[in-house]
Amino acid sequence: MGTGTATGGPAVIKSRIRKGDMVIVIAGREKGKMGKVLHVNPRTSRVTVEKLNVIKRHTKPSQKIKQGGILEREAPMAISNVMVYSQTMGKPSRVTIKRLDDGRRVRVLQKSPDDVLDKV
């Protein structure tokens, strides 16, 4: 009974990966491939990456989707299977929080602290 919250729901895991980050997959079927993060779900600890983990969805026609059929879409993958990719160094890196001189906190890469991920 050690996991979860007081209301019984799943615990929200804080992640340093955000929407728009360039990530590389480090484990699983898509290992070694890169893409941009489309959606992060901290409640389920899953992340959706552009053009990776593509599944085929059999869809019936509806009001929203006029033509049914087999649609391809990205499925979420575990957030532990991706790392932020440093484009300057060309390798994946962990993310840390650095406090600037003016007091703001920004995300930086551990392997190259000069790469600031957040808009400054």
TIDO-967444 format. One line per 2 residues: number of its first residue (from 0); their letters; for each residue x, z, y of N, C-alpha, C, O. Coordinates in steps of 0.2 Angstrom, whole numbers. Example, Ala and Ser with C-alpha at 12.3 -4.5 7.8 and 13.67 -1.06 7.14 Angstrom:
BEGIN
0> as> 66,39,-28,62,39,-22,66,39,-16,71,42,-17; 64,35,-11,68,36,-5,64,39,0,67,40,6 .
REM end
This chain:
BEGIN
0> mg> 4,0,-6,0,0,0,4,0,6,2,2,12; 11,-2,6,15,-2,11,15,-8,16,17,-7,22 .
2> tg> 11,-13,14,11,-19,18,5,-19,21,0,-16,19; 4,-24,26,-2,-25,30,-3,-20,36,2,-17,38 .
4> ta> -8,-20,39,-10,-16,45,-15,-11,44,-17,-10,38; -17,-7,48,-21,-1,47,-28,-4,46,-32,-1,42 .
6> tg> -30,-10,48,-37,-13,46,-37,-16,40,-42,-19,38; -31,-17,36,-31,-20,30,-29,-27,30,-28,-30,24 .
8> gp> -28,-30,35,-26,-37,36,-18,-38,35,-15,-33,34; -16,-44,34,-9,-45,33,-5,-43,39,-7,-44,45 .
10> av> 1,-41,38,6,-39,44,8,-45,47,9,-50,44; 8,-45,54,11,-51,58,18,-50,58,21,-45,61 .
12> ik> 22,-55,56,29,-55,56,31,-59,62,29,-64,63; 35,-55,66,38,-58,72,43,-63,70,48,-62,67 .
14> sr> 43,-69,73,48,-74,72,51,-77,78,48,-77,84; 57,-79,78,60,-82,84,59,-90,84,62,-93,88 .
16> ir> 56,-93,79,55,-100,79,48,-101,83,43,-98,82; 48,-106,88,42,-107,92,41,-115,91,45,-119,89 .
18> kg> 35,-116,94,32,-123,94,37,-127,98,39,-125,104; 39,-133,96,43,-138,99,50,-137,97,54,-141,99 .
20> dm> 52,-132,94,59,-131,91,61,-137,86,57,-139,82; 67,-139,86,70,-143,81,72,-139,75,77,-135,76 .
22> vi> 70,-140,69,72,-136,64,74,-140,58,73,-146,58; 78,-137,53,80,-141,47,78,-136,41,78,-130,42 .
24> vi> 75,-140,36,73,-136,30,79,-134,26,83,-138,24; 79,-128,24,85,-125,20,83,-124,13,88,-122,9 .
26> ag> 77,-124,11,75,-123,4,69,-127,2,65,-128,7; 68,-129,-4,62,-132,-6,63,-140,-7,68,-142,-7 .
28> re> 57,-143,-8,57,-150,-9,59,-154,-4,62,-159,-5; 59,-152,3,61,-156,9,68,-153,11,69,-155,17 .
30> kg> 72,-150,7,78,-147,9,82,-153,12,83,-158,10; 85,-151,18,90,-155,22,87,-160,27,90,-163,31 .
32> km> 80,-160,27,76,-164,32,75,-160,38,74,-154,38; 75,-164,44,74,-161,50,67,-163,53,65,-169,52 .
34> gk> 64,-159,58,58,-161,61,57,-156,67,60,-151,68; 52,-158,71,49,-153,76,44,-149,74,39,-151,70 .
36> vl> 44,-143,76,39,-138,74,32,-140,78,32,-140,84; 27,-141,74,20,-142,77,16,-136,78,12,-135,83 .
38> hv> 16,-131,74,12,-125,74,16,-120,70,19,-121,65; 15,-114,73,18,-108,70,12,-103,69,9,-101,74 .
40> np> 12,-100,63,6,-95,61,10,-89,59,12,-88,53; 11,-84,64,14,-78,62,11,-73,57,14,-69,54 .
42> rt> 4,-74,57,0,-70,52,1,-71,45,2,-67,41; 2,-78,44,4,-80,37,11,-82,36,13,-83,30 .
44> sr> 15,-81,41,22,-82,41,24,-90,38,28,-91,34; 20,-94,41,21,-101,40,21,-105,46,19,-104,51 .
46> vt> 25,-111,45,26,-116,50,25,-123,48,26,-125,42; 22,-127,53,20,-134,51,25,-138,55,26,-137,61 .
48> ve> 29,-142,51,34,-146,54,32,-154,54,29,-156,49; 34,-157,59,32,-164,60,35,-169,54,41,-169,53 .
50> kl> 30,-173,51,32,-177,46,36,-174,40,39,-178,36; 35,-168,39,38,-165,33,32,-161,29,27,-159,32 .
52> nv> 33,-160,22,28,-157,18,21,-161,18,16,-157,19; 22,-167,18,15,-171,19,11,-171,12,14,-172,7 .
54> ik> 5,-169,13,0,-169,7,-5,-175,8,-6,-177,14; -8,-176,3,-14,-181,3,-20,-177,3,-21,-173,-2 .
56> rh> -25,-178,7,-31,-175,8,-37,-180,7,-37,-184,10; -41,-178,1,-47,-182,0,-52,-180,4,-55,-174,3 .
58> tk> -55,-184,9,-59,-182,14,-66,-186,13,-65,-193,13; -71,-183,14,-78,-187,14,-79,-188,21,-77,-185,26 .
60> ps> -83,-194,22,-85,-196,29,-90,-190,32,-94,-187,29; -89,-189,39,-93,-184,42,-94,-186,49,-92,-192,51 .
62> qk> -97,-182,53,-98,-184,60,-92,-184,64,-91,-189,68; -87,-180,62,-80,-180,65,-76,-185,63,-73,-189,67 .
64> ik> -76,-186,56,-71,-191,53,-76,-197,51,-79,-196,45; -77,-202,54,-81,-207,52,-80,-211,46,-84,-212,42 .
66> qg> -73,-212,45,-71,-215,38,-68,-210,34,-62,-208,36; -70,-209,28,-67,-204,24,-61,-208,20,-59,-213,22 .
68> gi> -59,-205,15,-53,-208,11,-48,-203,10,-49,-197,11; -42,-206,8,-36,-201,7,-32,-201,13,-29,-206,15 .
70> le> -32,-196,17,-28,-195,23,-22,-191,21,-22,-186,17; -16,-193,25,-10,-189,24,-9,-185,30,-10,-187,36 .
72> re> -7,-178,29,-6,-174,34,-1,-169,32,1,-168,27; 2,-165,38,7,-160,36,4,-154,34,-1,-152,37 .
74> ap> 7,-151,29,5,-144,27,10,-139,29,16,-141,30; 7,-133,30,12,-128,32,17,-126,27,15,-126,21 .
76> ma> 23,-124,29,28,-121,24,30,-114,26,29,-112,32; 33,-111,22,36,-104,23,41,-104,29,45,-108,29 .
78> is> 40,-100,33,45,-99,39,52,-98,37,57,-99,41; 52,-94,31,59,-93,29,63,-99,26,69,-98,25 .
80> nv> 59,-104,25,63,-110,23,65,-115,28,68,-120,27; 65,-113,34,67,-117,40,72,-113,44,71,-107,45 .
82> mv> 77,-116,48,81,-113,52,81,-118,59,81,-124,58; 83,-115,64,83,-119,70,90,-123,70,95,-121,68 .
84> ys> 89,-129,72,95,-134,72,98,-135,78,95,-136,83; 105,-134,79,109,-135,85,111,-142,85,115,-144,81 .
86> qt> 108,-146,90,110,-153,90,117,-154,93,120,-159,92; 119,-149,97,126,-150,100,131,-149,94,136,-152,94 .
88> mg> 130,-144,90,135,-143,85,133,-147,78,138,-148,74; 127,-149,77,125,-152,72,124,-148,65,125,-151,60 .
90> kp> 123,-142,66,121,-138,60,116,-132,62,115,-131,68; 113,-129,57,108,-124,58,111,-118,60,117,-116,59 .
92> sr> 107,-114,64,109,-107,66,104,-102,67,98,-104,67; 105,-96,67,100,-91,68,99,-90,75,103,-93,79 .
94> vt> 94,-87,77,92,-86,84,92,-79,86,90,-75,82; 96,-78,92,96,-71,95,93,-71,102,92,-76,105 .
96> ik> 92,-65,104,89,-64,111,95,-62,115,98,-57,114; 95,-65,121,101,-63,126,97,-62,133,93,-65,135 .
98> rl> 100,-56,136,97,-55,142,101,-58,148,108,-57,148; 98,-61,152,102,-65,158,103,-60,163,101,-54,163 .
100> dd> 108,-62,168,109,-57,174,103,-55,178,103,-50,180; 98,-60,178,92,-58,182,87,-54,178,82,-53,181 .
102> gr> 89,-52,172,84,-48,168,80,-52,163,77,-48,159; 80,-58,164,75,-62,159,79,-62,152,85,-62,151 .
104> rv> 74,-63,147,77,-63,140,75,-70,138,70,-73,138; 81,-73,135,80,-80,132,83,-80,125,87,-76,123 .
106> rv> 80,-85,122,83,-86,115,89,-91,115,89,-96,118; 94,-88,111,100,-92,111,102,-93,103,100,-89,99 .
108> lq> 106,-98,102,109,-99,95,115,-94,94,119,-94,98; 115,-91,88,121,-87,86,127,-91,86,133,-88,88 .
110> ks> 127,-97,83,133,-101,82,136,-104,89,142,-105,89; 131,-105,93,133,-108,100,129,-104,105,124,-107,107 .
112> pd> 132,-98,108,128,-94,113,126,-98,119,122,-96,123; 130,-104,120,128,-107,127,122,-111,126,119,-113,131 .
114> dv> 120,-113,120,113,-117,119,107,-112,120,106,-108,116; 104,-113,126,98,-109,127,92,-113,125,91,-118,127 .
116> ld> 88,-110,121,82,-113,118,76,-113,123,72,-118,123; 75,-108,127,70,-107,131,71,-111,138,77,-112,140 .
118> kv> 66,-113,141,67,-116,148,69,-111,153,66,-105,154; 75,-112,156,78,-107,161,76,-109,168,78,-105,173 .
REM end
